[in-house]
Amino acid sequence: METEIILHRGYKGKYLENSLSSFENAIKENKSFETDIRVSKDKKTFMIHDESLDMLLNAKGKVIEYNSEELKRVKYLEDGSHLVPFEELLNLIKDNPTYSEKIFVHIKQLWNIKSVMESLDSLDFDLSERLRFFACDDITLGLVGTMKGHFPEYKVGLHLTENSPYKNEEHFERADFIWADEITKENITPEVVILAHSLGKPIYAISPELIPESVFNEHIERRWKELI
């Protein structure tokens, strides 16, 4: 059964999160990565983790308060690069045919999925075998239901937290894979691993650099292999 540690926010460990350089280098190194998507006022899709632009970019306010043309002019404070539209990321993947890994897209709000699918429908190539979708916390089941009901060609994951009520066969069966997010000892227990293995569900997680107390911050690859 497939298990894998996924690069976080593009290639955050080495490059500016969700930036064009982070995507380019993840693709160059042929690594799977996770990224985040937000929707503009005119329902266009951009790769950014935070709801607000304030922390990393030269603009103030929320993504949803700007239209797409305005967001295309927004720059990262660190290196002056632009905010990446989803279509640009998709075309980057298309233009690198030797890239063979997976892209995990974090859906922040359920209503965003319509805009995401419209972006995908506008393309002349199929990425259904490469893209994976997930949502966290209280909307994870809603996304699983939406994707299975309306977009079954794409794989969707079930997110688990420490006290998740979804650590059972009924919920695991509904999803295509288990998403551990920023892995900790508490949310991926031996019982979770055994259940996922028994049902043939892959387990994926992102590197836990934002959780200093995670037991996986040292020797992550070895610890991951020991757990799985």
C-alpha positions as CSV (number, residue, x, y, z in Angstrom):
1,M,0.0,0.0,0.0
2,E,1.3,3.5,-0.9
3,T,2.4,5.7,1.9
4,E,4.3,8.9,1.4
5,I,5.6,12.1,3.0
6,I,4.5,15.1,0.8
7,L,6.2,18.4,0.4
8,H,4.3,21.2,2.1
9,R,2.9,24.4,0.5
10,G,4.7,23.7,-2.7
11,Y,8.3,23.2,-1.5
12,K,8.2,25.2,1.8
13,G,11.1,23.5,3.3
14,K,13.5,25.1,0.8
15,Y,11.6,27.8,-1.1
16,L,9.0,30.5,-0.5
17,E,5.7,28.7,0.2
18,N,3.3,28.3,-2.8
19,S,5.5,30.4,-5.0
20,L,6.3,29.7,-8.6
21,S,9.9,28.7,-7.6
22,S,8.6,26.2,-5.0
23,F,6.4,24.5,-7.7
24,E,9.2,24.6,-10.3
25,N,11.7,23.0,-8.0
26,A,9.3,20.3,-6.7
27,I,8.6,19.4,-10.3
28,K,12.3,19.5,-11.3
29,E,13.1,17.1,-8.4
30,N,10.0,15.0,-9.3
31,K,8.5,15.2,-5.9
32,S,4.9,15.0,-4.8
33,F,3.7,18.2,-3.2
34,E,0.7,19.8,-1.3
35,T,-0.6,23.2,-2.1
36,D,-3.5,25.5,-1.1
37,I,-6.1,27.2,-3.1
38,R,-8.2,30.3,-2.6
39,V,-10.8,32.0,-4.8
40,S,-10.9,35.7,-5.8
41,K,-14.0,38.0,-5.9
42,D,-14.6,37.0,-9.5
43,K,-14.3,33.3,-8.7
44,K,-10.8,32.7,-10.1
45,T,-8.3,30.4,-8.4
46,F,-4.9,31.2,-6.8
47,M,-2.4,29.2,-4.9
48,I,-2.1,30.7,-1.4
49,H,-2.5,29.2,2.1
50,D,-3.8,32.2,4.1
51,E,-7.2,33.8,3.8
52,S,-5.4,37.2,4.1
53,L,-2.7,38.7,1.9
54,D,-1.1,40.7,4.6
55,M,1.7,38.4,5.9
56,L,3.6,37.5,2.8
57,L,2.4,39.8,0.0
58,N,2.5,43.5,-0.8
59,A,-1.3,43.9,-0.3
60,K,-3.8,44.1,2.5
61,G,-7.1,42.3,3.1
62,K,-8.5,39.0,2.0
63,V,-8.1,37.2,-1.2
64,I,-11.9,37.2,-1.7
65,E,-11.9,41.0,-1.7
66,Y,-9.8,41.3,-4.8
67,N,-10.6,40.4,-8.4
68,S,-8.2,38.2,-10.4
69,E,-6.6,41.0,-12.4
70,E,-5.7,42.8,-9.2
71,L,-4.3,39.6,-7.6
72,K,-2.1,39.0,-10.6
73,R,-0.4,42.2,-9.8
74,V,0.3,41.3,-6.2
75,K,3.9,40.4,-5.3
76,Y,5.6,38.4,-2.6
77,L,7.5,40.6,-0.2
78,E,10.4,38.2,0.0
79,D,11.4,37.9,-3.7
80,G,9.0,40.1,-5.7
81,S,7.5,37.1,-7.5
82,H,3.8,37.0,-8.4
83,L,0.9,35.1,-6.8
84,V,0.4,32.0,-8.8
85,P,-3.0,31.3,-10.5
86,F,-4.1,27.7,-10.5
87,E,-4.0,27.6,-14.3
88,E,-0.4,28.6,-14.3
89,L,0.5,25.7,-12.0
90,L,-1.5,23.3,-14.2
91,N,0.2,24.5,-17.3
92,L,3.6,24.1,-15.6
93,I,2.8,20.5,-15.0
94,K,1.7,20.1,-18.6
95,D,4.9,21.6,-19.8
96,N,7.0,19.1,-17.8
97,P,5.9,15.7,-19.2
98,T,8.7,13.9,-17.3
99,Y,7.1,14.9,-14.0
100,S,5.3,11.9,-12.7
101,E,4.3,12.6,-9.1
102,K,1.1,13.7,-7.4
103,I,-0.3,17.1,-6.5
104,F,-2.5,17.4,-3.4
105,V,-4.8,20.4,-3.4
106,H,-6.1,21.7,-0.1
107,I,-9.7,23.0,-0.6
108,K,-10.3,25.7,2.1
109,Q,-14.0,26.2,1.6
110,L,-16.5,23.8,0.0
111,W,-17.9,26.5,-2.3
112,N,-14.4,26.8,-3.9
113,I,-14.6,23.5,-5.6
114,K,-16.8,24.8,-8.4
115,S,-14.2,27.4,-9.4
116,V,-11.5,24.8,-9.1
117,M,-13.3,22.4,-11.5
118,E,-14.0,25.3,-13.9
119,S,-10.3,25.9,-14.0
120,L,-9.6,22.2,-14.8
121,D,-12.4,22.1,-17.4
122,S,-10.8,25.0,-19.3
123,L,-7.6,22.9,-20.0
124,D,-7.0,20.7,-23.0
125,F,-5.4,17.9,-21.0
126,D,-6.4,15.5,-18.2
127,L,-4.9,15.5,-14.8
128,S,-7.4,13.3,-13.0
129,E,-4.8,10.6,-12.4
130,R,-2.3,13.1,-10.8
131,L,-4.4,15.5,-8.7
132,R,-5.7,14.6,-5.3
133,F,-8.1,16.8,-3.2
134,F,-8.7,17.1,0.5
135,A,-10.2,19.4,3.0
136,C,-9.5,19.6,6.7
137,D,-11.5,19.5,10.0
138,D,-15.2,19.9,9.8
139,I,-15.5,20.1,6.0
140,T,-13.5,17.0,5.2
141,L,-16.6,14.8,4.9
142,G,-18.5,17.4,2.9
143,L,-15.7,17.5,0.3
144,V,-15.6,13.7,0.2
145,G,-19.3,13.7,-0.5
146,T,-19.1,16.5,-3.1
147,M,-16.3,14.9,-5.0
148,K,-17.8,11.4,-5.0
149,G,-21.2,12.7,-6.1
150,H,-20.1,15.2,-8.8
151,F,-16.5,14.6,-9.7
152,P,-15.8,10.9,-9.2
153,E,-12.9,10.9,-11.7
154,Y,-10.7,12.7,-9.0
155,K,-9.4,11.1,-5.8
156,V,-10.4,12.7,-2.5
157,G,-9.0,12.2,1.0
158,L,-10.3,12.0,4.5
159,H,-8.5,14.2,7.0
160,L,-7.7,12.9,10.4
161,T,-7.1,14.9,13.5
162,E,-6.1,13.7,17.0
163,N,-9.7,13.4,18.2
164,S,-11.3,12.7,14.8
165,P,-14.6,10.9,14.9
166,Y,-13.9,9.4,11.5
167,K,-11.3,6.8,12.6
168,N,-13.6,3.9,11.6
169,E,-14.2,1.6,8.6
170,E,-17.4,3.4,7.5
171,H,-15.7,6.7,7.0
172,F,-12.4,5.2,5.6
173,E,-14.4,3.4,3.0
174,R,-15.9,6.6,1.7
175,A,-12.6,8.2,0.8
176,D,-9.8,7.2,-1.7
177,F,-7.0,7.9,0.8
178,I,-6.2,9.0,4.3
179,W,-4.8,12.5,4.8
180,A,-2.7,12.9,8.0
181,D,-1.8,16.6,7.4
182,E,1.1,17.7,9.6
183,I,1.7,14.3,11.2
184,T,1.9,13.8,14.9
185,K,2.0,10.7,17.0
186,E,-1.6,11.3,18.1
187,N,-3.4,11.4,14.8
188,I,-1.7,8.5,13.1
189,T,-1.8,5.6,15.5
190,P,-1.1,2.0,14.9
191,E,-4.8,1.3,14.9
192,V,-5.3,3.9,12.1
193,V,-2.5,2.3,10.1
194,I,-3.9,-1.2,10.5
195,L,-7.4,-0.1,9.4
196,A,-6.1,1.8,6.4
197,H,-3.9,-1.1,5.4
198,S,-6.8,-3.6,5.7
199,L,-9.0,-1.4,3.4
200,G,-6.2,-0.7,0.9
201,K,-6.3,3.1,1.6
202,P,-3.1,5.0,1.0
203,I,-1.9,7.3,3.8
204,Y,-0.3,10.6,2.9
205,A,1.1,13.4,5.2
206,I,3.0,16.6,4.8
207,S,6.2,17.4,6.5
208,P,5.5,18.8,10.1
209,E,7.9,21.8,10.2
210,L,5.1,24.0,11.6
211,I,4.6,21.7,14.6
212,P,7.8,21.9,16.7
213,E,6.5,19.3,19.1
214,S,5.9,16.7,16.4
215,V,7.8,13.5,17.0
216,F,8.5,13.4,13.3
217,N,10.6,16.6,13.1
218,E,13.8,14.6,13.6
219,H,14.7,11.7,11.3
220,I,11.3,12.0,9.6
221,E,11.8,9.5,6.8
222,R,13.0,6.8,9.2
223,R,10.2,7.5,11.8
224,W,7.6,7.5,9.0
225,K,8.7,4.1,7.8
226,E,8.7,2.7,11.3
227,L,5.1,3.8,11.8
228,I,3.8,2.7,8.5
